[in-house]
Each structure stands twice: as structure tokens, then as C-alpha cells.
Amino acid sequence: MSAIKKITAREILDSRGNPTIEVDFKWNCYGIPDIRRKLRVKSQLNRQTVRRMLANPEYLYHLSSRNFELLVKHLYEGLGYKGIVTKETRDGGVDIYLAKTIDGMPHTYVVQCKHTSSRTAKIGVSVLRDLLGVIIDKSVTAGIIITNAIFSKPAISFIKKHASRLFALGMNQLLGLMRSYLEATA
């Protein structure tokens, strides 16, 4: 006889940015202890997933860095941008490329995502200097740094100095982006 010992489920974004439910089963079967299987099922809960994260921002700290990047891409795509996520390593300082035509003019943005599991983490000015270098090197409209952390005082000064080419979204702005996504996709 088999007996289920534990079932856990969580919402994740798969490698293509699709909302997915991952279910982990653990059971005993005919005397064989602790058999485990994982099952992933694509979810159509795009808006629901964002709504849940907005209702409980703590969830953002539990995402992997890659799933954070995929979430950001998904949010911008809901706002009408076309997005491409770069490879996970050696990405040249770019996690996502975004493109959108605004008033007949094509705009291209590079996005650097900085995910942390620490609620007290601060993003320093060196990350912003690197992104500004990428903006110049890639000849794009602007760069966006988005994080679930906050920015240090020197970083905020740097952002203000380069506000025409560098946009910074901390945790509060990320939550605002999620609200904008929900409004745009209603």
C-alpha cells in the first residue's frame, strides 16, 4: 500500500517566463520510503500570479534571480514592450532587452535586474556606473535597473545626475510596475 506523506506546491516562472505550478510529492510505496516526484504544470494565472505577489510582496524575496528577470520581462510585455531575456551568465551587463515604438519612434532599453533575498540590501553606485557604460556601449535609448531592494544614497545621487538615460526602480517602484501591469492587462 502507498501513503502520501507530503505535498507542496508553489508558483514559479519557467525558463520561458510562463507561470507554472510546481508540485512536489513525497510518499511511501510498498515499504520503499520517501519516494519523491516533481510535477510542473503550466498555469494560466498570469494576472493572478502578479496579483498574489502584489498582495504579498514577501514572495518577491523567494524568487530565484532568473525567475525575477522573467517576471520583469513579463510585466513590461504586459505594458506593450517586446522583451528578450539574455543568457544567465556572461550577459554583458544586460538581463533583458526591451523595445517599444513610442510616437512613431523606436526605443530600445537595456535592463539590469538585481534580485536579493535580503530585505535590507542596498544597491550601490558601482552597479549604476556599469549600467551607464552598457547604455553608451550598446547605443540604446536608456537603461533600467530594477530591484526588490533599495538604493544607497550615493546611488540615488548618481541616478538623479543621469536621469535622462538611467531609470531606477526599487521595491516600491516595482510594486507600482506590477499595479500598472494589472491595469493594462485588465
C-alpha positions in Angstrom: 0.0 0.0 0.0 1.2 3.5 -0.7 0.7 6.6 1.5 1.3 10.2 0.6 3.5 11.9 3.2 3.7 15.4 1.9 2.6 17.5 -1.0 3.9 21.0 -1.5 3.1 23.4 -4.4 4.4 26.7 -5.4 4.0 29.1 -8.3 7.2 29.7 -10.4 8.1 31.1 -13.8 9.6 28.5 -16.1 12.6 29.2 -18.3 10.4 30.9 -20.9 8.6 33.1 -18.4 5.4 31.1 -18.3 3.7 30.9 -14.9 3.9 27.4 -13.8 2.7 25.4 -10.8 5.4 23.1 -9.4 4.1 20.3 -7.2 6.4 18.1 -5.1 5.0 14.8 -4.0 6.6 12.6 -1.3 5.2 9.2 -0.4 6.0 5.7 0.8 5.1 3.0 -1.6 5.0 -0.7 -0.6 7.7 -0.3 2.1 10.0 1.9 -0.1 10.5 5.1 2.0 10.4 8.6 0.7 9.7 8.4 -3.0 9.8 11.9 -4.5 8.4 13.2 -7.8 8.1 16.7 -9.1 5.3 17.7 -11.5 5.2 21.0 -13.4 2.0 22.3 -14.9 1.8 25.4 -17.0 -0.6 27.9 -15.4 -2.8 30.5 -17.0 -2.6 32.5 -13.8 -0.5 35.4 -15.2 -2.6 38.2 -13.7 -3.4 36.1 -10.6 0.3 35.4 -10.0 1.1 39.1 -10.2 -1.9 39.9 -8.0 -0.7 37.4 -5.4 2.8 38.8 -5.4 1.5 42.4 -5.1 -0.7 41.3 -2.2 2.2 39.6 -0.5 5.5 41.3 -1.7 7.4 39.0 0.6 7.1 36.4 -2.2 9.5 38.5 -4.3 12.3 37.7 -2.0 11.8 34.0 -2.5 12.1 34.1 -6.3 15.3 32.9 -8.0 17.3 35.6 -9.8 16.3 34.1 -13.1 12.6 34.0 -12.2 12.9 37.6 -11.1 14.2 38.5 -14.6 11.4 36.6 -16.2 8.9 38.3 -14.1 10.2 41.7 -15.0 10.1 40.8 -18.7 6.5 39.6 -18.3 5.5 42.8 -16.6 6.9 45.0 -19.4 5.4 42.8 -22.1 2.0 43.4 -20.5 2.7 47.1 -20.9 3.3 46.7 -24.7 7.1 46.2 -24.8 8.8 43.4 -26.7 11.3 41.7 -24.4 14.2 39.4 -24.8 15.9 37.8 -21.8 19.6 37.2 -22.2 21.5 34.1 -21.2 22.1 33.7 -17.4 25.8 34.2 -17.3 28.2 36.5 -19.2 25.3 38.6 -20.4 27.4 41.7 -20.8 25.6 43.6 -18.0 22.2 43.2 -19.7 19.5 40.9 -18.4 16.7 42.0 -20.7 16.4 44.0 -23.9 13.2 45.9 -24.3 11.8 47.6 -27.4 8.8 49.7 -28.0 7.7 52.2 -30.6 6.6 55.4 -28.9 5.0 58.2 -31.0 6.4 56.6 -34.2 10.0 56.4 -32.8 11.7 53.1 -31.9 13.1 53.0 -28.4 15.4 50.3 -27.1 16.2 49.8 -23.4 18.7 47.6 -21.6 17.5 46.2 -18.2 19.7 45.1 -15.4 17.8 43.1 -12.7 19.2 43.0 -9.2 17.4 40.5 -7.1 18.1 39.9 -3.4 16.7 37.6 -0.7 17.6 40.2 1.9 15.1 42.8 2.9 17.8 45.3 3.9 20.1 45.0 0.9 21.1 48.2 -0.9 22.2 48.7 -4.5 25.4 50.7 -4.7 26.6 53.2 -7.2 29.1 50.8 -8.9 26.2 48.8 -10.5 24.7 52.0 -11.9 28.1 53.1 -13.3 28.4 49.7 -15.0 24.9 50.1 -16.5 25.6 53.6 -17.8 28.6 52.2 -19.6 26.5 49.5 -21.2 23.9 52.1 -22.3 26.7 54.1 -24.0 28.3 50.9 -25.5 25.1 49.5 -26.9 23.8 52.9 -28.1 20.3 52.4 -26.6 17.7 54.9 -25.6 18.2 54.3 -21.9 18.9 51.7 -19.2 16.6 50.5 -16.4 17.8 48.9 -13.2 15.1 47.1 -11.3 15.4 45.6 -7.9 13.5 44.3 -5.0 16.0 46.1 -2.8 16.6 49.8 -2.2 19.3 52.2 -3.5 22.1 53.7 -1.4 22.4 57.5 -1.0 25.3 57.7 -3.5 23.4 55.6 -5.9 20.4 57.9 -5.7 22.6 60.9 -6.3 24.1 59.1 -9.4 20.6 58.3 -10.7 19.5 62.0 -10.4 22.6 63.1 -12.2 21.9 60.7 -15.2 18.1 60.8 -15.1 17.7 61.2 -18.8 19.4 57.9 -19.6 19.1 55.9 -16.4 15.9 54.8 -14.8 16.0 53.1 -11.4 13.1 51.1 -9.9 13.4 49.9 -6.3 10.9 47.8 -4.4 8.2 50.5 -4.2 8.5 51.3 -7.9 8.5 47.5 -8.7 5.2 47.2 -6.9 3.9 50.2 -8.9 5.0 48.5 -12.1 3.0 45.4 -11.0 -0.1 47.6 -10.4 0.4 49.2 -13.9 0.6 45.8 -15.4 -2.6 44.7 -13.8 -4.4 47.9 -15.0 -3.0 47.5 -18.6 -4.0 43.8 -18.8 -7.4 44.1 -17.3 
